[in-house]
């Protein structure tokens, strides 16, 4: 895969086909595994590259051109509105981090993004809260 470049549509498709162990879009649509995995997601138009990028973000990982992003909603290089990568956003290792580590990381970020702070942002803070809860529940 190329780094720092956008993936082409055929590269996105190939990654998704490999993930769901299918050969083409027709097989993907019929795949029970794909149907279950995407149940509850917004309707995807598989004729559009944006839909393939959504699938890639959800099932494969961070798109090469979206690594180390900066700007609104980006924490530790991750756009928290495109990705649910709480360990990376909190700067923690999932194999070694404790609940106390998660609490410390959350507290540090909440001092920046809490809506009552001058630097605060309600949307970012609410997203961080969800990530925090998911991490703590996952460790327990």
DOKOL-605899 format. One record per residue (C-alpha): residue in three letters; x, y, z. Coordinates in steps of 0.02 Angstrom, whole numbers, always signed. Example, Ala and Ser with C-alpha at 12.3 -4.5 7.8 and 13.67 -1.06 7.14 Angstrom:
# DOKOL-605899
MARGU    aa        u        v        w
MARGU   ala     +615     -225     +390
MARGU   ser     +684      -53     +357
This chain:
# DOKOL-605899
MARGU    aa        u        v        w
MARGU   unk       +0       +0       +0
MARGU   unk      +57     +176      -35
MARGU   unk      +87     +294     +110
MARGU   unk      +38     +477     +114
MARGU   unk      -62     +452      -46
MARGU   unk     -245     +420      -71
MARGU   unk     -287     +241     -109
MARGU   unk     -364     +213     -278
MARGU   unk     -539     +139     -289
MARGU   unk     -473      -32     -344
MARGU   unk     -354      -34     -194
MARGU   unk     -496       +6      -74
MARGU   unk     -605     -129     -151
MARGU   unk     -465     -258     -144
MARGU   unk     -436     -225      +41
MARGU   unk     -622     -243      +79
MARGU   unk     -639     -400      -29
MARGU   unk     -491     -477      +65
MARGU   unk     -565     -430     +233
MARGU   unk     -732     -512     +193
MARGU   unk     -652     -654      +93
MARGU   unk     -746     -618      -69
MARGU   unk     -690     -594     -249
MARGU   unk     -799     -449     -308
MARGU   unk     -935     -326     -263
MARGU   unk    -1075     -446     -309
MARGU   unk    -1007     -577     -187
MARGU   unk     -983     -441      -57
MARGU   unk    -1165     -387      -67
MARGU   unk    -1221     -568      -45
MARGU   unk    -1101     -604      +98
MARGU   unk    -1192     -636     +262
MARGU   unk    -1035     -581     +356
MARGU   unk    -1038     -414     +263
MARGU   unk    -1224     -392     +290
MARGU   unk    -1207     -423     +477
MARGU   unk    -1053     -312     +492
MARGU   unk    -1138     -166     +406
MARGU   unk    -1309     -187     +486
MARGU   unk    -1356      -23     +566
MARGU   unk    -1237      +79     +459
MARGU   unk    -1305     +211     +343
MARGU   unk    -1349     +147     +170
MARGU   unk    -1190     +130      +66
MARGU   unk    -1182     +166     -119
MARGU   unk    -1046      +48     -178
MARGU   unk    -1032     +145     -341
MARGU   unk     -952     +288     -245
MARGU   unk     -774     +293     -183
MARGU   unk     -831     +378      -22
MARGU   unk     -928     +222      +28
MARGU   unk     -774     +113       +3
MARGU   unk     -674     +235     +109
MARGU   unk     -805     +221     +248
MARGU   unk     -790      +31     +242
MARGU   unk     -600      +40     +243
MARGU   unk     -601     +155     +395
MARGU   unk     -721      +42     +488
MARGU   unk     -645     -128     +449
MARGU   unk     -464     -105     +393
MARGU   unk     -392      +48     +476
MARGU   unk     -332     +223     +445
MARGU   unk     -318     +274     +263
MARGU   unk     -137     +314     +219
MARGU   unk     -177     +494     +173
MARGU   unk     -269     +519     +338
MARGU   unk     -126     +471     +452
MARGU   unk      -56     +607     +564
MARGU   unk     -198     +725     +526
MARGU   unk     -207     +896     +605
MARGU   unk     -348    +1019     +631
MARGU   unk     -520    +1016     +707
MARGU   unk     -564     +851     +789
MARGU   unk     -388     +779     +772
MARGU   unk     -305     +709     +927
MARGU   unk     -140     +615     +917
MARGU   unk     -154     +620     +727
MARGU   unk     -327     +540     +723
MARGU   unk     -485     +628     +665
MARGU   unk     -602     +569     +802
MARGU   unk     -755     +601     +694
MARGU   unk     -696     +482     +556
MARGU   unk     -618     +347     +664
MARGU   unk     -655     +256     +824
MARGU   unk     -477     +221     +881
MARGU   unk     -487     +264    +1066
MARGU   unk     -322     +183    +1115
MARGU   unk     -230     +286     +987
MARGU   unk     -326     +445    +1027
MARGU   unk     -286     +424    +1211
MARGU   unk     -104     +381    +1170
MARGU   unk     -111     +214    +1259
MARGU   unk      -58      +35    +1225
MARGU   unk     -209      -83    +1236
MARGU   unk     -101     -228    +1293
MARGU   unk      -24     -143    +1443
MARGU   unk     -138       +0    +1495
MARGU   unk     -241       -5    +1654
MARGU   unk     -403      +81    +1700
MARGU   unk     -297     +209    +1794
MARGU   unk     -196     +243    +1635
MARGU   unk     -358     +272    +1539
MARGU   unk     -423     +388    +1675
MARGU   unk     -262     +490    +1673
MARGU   unk     -266     +506    +1483
MARGU   unk     -450     +553    +1485
MARGU   unk     -422     +682    +1622
MARGU   unk     -280     +760    +1523
MARGU   unk     -387     +775    +1366
MARGU   unk     -541     +833    +1462
MARGU   unk     -439     +979    +1533
MARGU   unk     -422    +1037    +1352
MARGU   unk     -589     +992    +1274
MARGU   unk     -717    +1007    +1415
MARGU   unk     -853    +1130    +1358
MARGU   unk     -826    +1238    +1514
MARGU   unk     -645    +1270    +1464
MARGU   unk     -592    +1411    +1349
MARGU   unk     -519    +1281    +1230
MARGU   unk     -670    +1167    +1252
MARGU   unk     -781    +1093    +1119
MARGU   unk     -941    +1000    +1161
MARGU   unk     -938     +884    +1008
MARGU   unk     -758     +832    +1037
MARGU   unk     -785     +809    +1223
MARGU   unk     -940     +701    +1197
MARGU   unk     -842     +591    +1076
MARGU   unk     -701     +575    +1202
MARGU   unk     -826     +526    +1337
MARGU   unk     -891     +384    +1229
MARGU   unk     -714     +325    +1194
MARGU   unk     -671     +334    +1379
MARGU   unk     -823     +229    +1428
MARGU   unk     -785      +99    +1294
MARGU   unk     -604      +83    +1352
MARGU   unk     -647      +67    +1536
MARGU   unk     -783      -62    +1501
MARGU   unk     -663     -158    +1389
MARGU   unk     -532     -171    +1527
MARGU   unk     -653     -224    +1665
